[in-house]
Amino acid sequence: MICEGPSAARRSNKWFEGILYGWKEIHIHEGAKLSKIDQVLVNQSFLDSWPNVALTALPKEYLDHCPLILLTSSVNFGPPPFRFYNSWLYHPNFNNLIRITVEKFLYNGPPDKVLSAKIRNIKDAIIEWKIKEGEKERGMI
């Protein structure tokens, strides 16, 4: 399979991101000539081996065409970051939750590991509290 750009790729696969044409030449009297000169040749075996493949066309800044990047692995940056809302500080049970969680916390080790474990413990307690409070507000408890 030759991927000649997103229009061809979208008909067969959804792994091309970027621009429609890779090269553009402008003539004053004739208008613009658009070409799909940047191509990637792959076969079904390649697509079976790399199911998360992605082809991206970079913007042309210094070249007369758009370079292509073929990524064969997806990047996993881990779970989404924990979001803390300042409004929780005004909830009547929140300060008590933090105080009790910190008082119950026991961990021995280097100070950096203790701090990391303590923060993780507080985060887990907040997540559990958030779920329970949400259920209370929805009348599920």
C-alpha positions in Angstrom: 0.0 0.0 0.0 1.3 3.4 -0.9 0.1 6.2 1.3 -0.1 9.2 -1.0 -1.6 11.5 1.5 -4.5 11.7 3.9 -7.2 11.4 1.3 -5.9 8.0 0.2 -5.1 6.9 3.7 -8.5 7.9 5.1 -10.2 5.6 2.6 -8.2 2.6 3.8 -6.8 3.4 7.2 -6.9 6.2 9.8 -3.2 6.6 10.5 -2.3 9.7 8.5 -2.3 13.1 10.1 -1.3 16.4 8.6 -1.7 18.0 5.2 -3.4 17.1 2.0 -0.5 17.9 -0.4 3.2 17.5 0.4 4.5 19.9 -2.2 3.2 23.2 -3.7 4.6 25.3 -6.5 3.0 28.6 -7.4 3.1 30.1 -10.9 1.9 33.6 -11.4 -0.1 32.9 -14.5 -1.1 29.2 -14.0 -2.0 29.2 -10.3 -0.7 26.7 -7.8 0.5 23.2 -8.7 -0.1 20.7 -5.9 1.6 17.3 -5.7 1.7 14.4 -3.4 5.4 13.6 -3.7 6.0 12.5 -0.2 4.9 8.9 0.1 5.4 5.9 2.4 5.3 2.3 1.1 3.9 -0.2 3.6 2.2 -3.6 3.3 -0.4 -5.4 5.3 2.2 -7.4 7.2 3.8 -4.1 8.4 0.4 -2.8 9.5 -0.3 -6.1 11.3 3.0 -5.8 13.1 2.6 -2.2 14.0 -1.1 -1.7 14.8 -0.5 1.8 16.3 1.4 3.2 13.4 0.9 6.9 12.7 2.1 8.9 9.7 2.4 12.7 10.3 3.3 15.4 7.8 5.3 18.2 9.3 4.8 21.7 8.2 7.2 22.9 5.5 9.3 25.7 7.0 12.7 25.4 5.4 12.0 22.9 2.6 9.8 22.9 -0.5 8.0 19.9 0.7 6.5 18.5 3.9 8.7 15.9 5.6 6.9 12.8 6.9 7.4 11.1 10.2 6.3 7.4 10.6 5.8 6.5 14.2 5.6 2.8 15.0 5.0 3.0 18.7 2.6 5.0 20.8 4.0 7.0 23.7 2.3 6.5 27.0 2.8 9.3 29.5 1.1 7.4 32.3 -2.2 8.2 34.0 -3.7 11.7 33.7 -2.5 14.2 36.3 -4.3 14.5 39.6 -6.4 17.6 39.6 -6.9 19.5 42.9 -9.7 22.0 43.1 -9.4 24.9 45.6 -13.2 24.6 46.3 -12.4 21.4 48.2 -10.6 23.5 50.8 -14.0 25.1 51.7 -15.8 21.7 52.1 -16.5 21.1 55.8 -15.1 17.6 55.8 -12.0 18.2 53.8 -9.6 19.5 56.4 -10.6 16.7 58.8 -10.0 14.1 56.0 -6.4 15.4 55.4 -5.7 15.6 59.2 -6.9 12.0 59.8 -5.0 10.7 56.7 -1.7 12.3 57.8 -2.1 11.1 61.4 -2.8 7.5 60.3 0.2 7.4 57.9 3.1 5.2 58.9 6.1 4.7 56.6 9.8 4.2 57.3 12.5 5.0 54.8 14.5 7.8 53.3 12.8 11.2 53.6 12.2 11.5 49.9 10.4 8.1 49.8 8.4 9.0 52.9 7.2 12.3 51.3 6.3 10.6 48.1 4.4 7.9 49.9 2.6 10.4 52.1 1.5 12.5 49.1 0.3 9.3 47.3 -1.6 8.3 50.4 -3.3 11.7 50.7 -4.1 11.7 47.0 -5.7 8.2 47.3 -7.7 9.4 50.3 -8.9 12.5 48.4 -10.0 10.3 45.4 -11.9 8.0 47.7 -13.5 11.0 49.5 -14.4 12.6 46.2 -16.2 9.4 45.0 -18.2 9.2 48.3 -19.1 12.9 48.3 -20.3 12.6 44.7 -22.5 9.7 45.6 -23.9 11.6 48.6 -24.7 14.6 46.3 -26.4 12.4 43.8 -28.4 10.7 46.6 -26.9 7.3 46.1 -25.9 6.9 49.7 
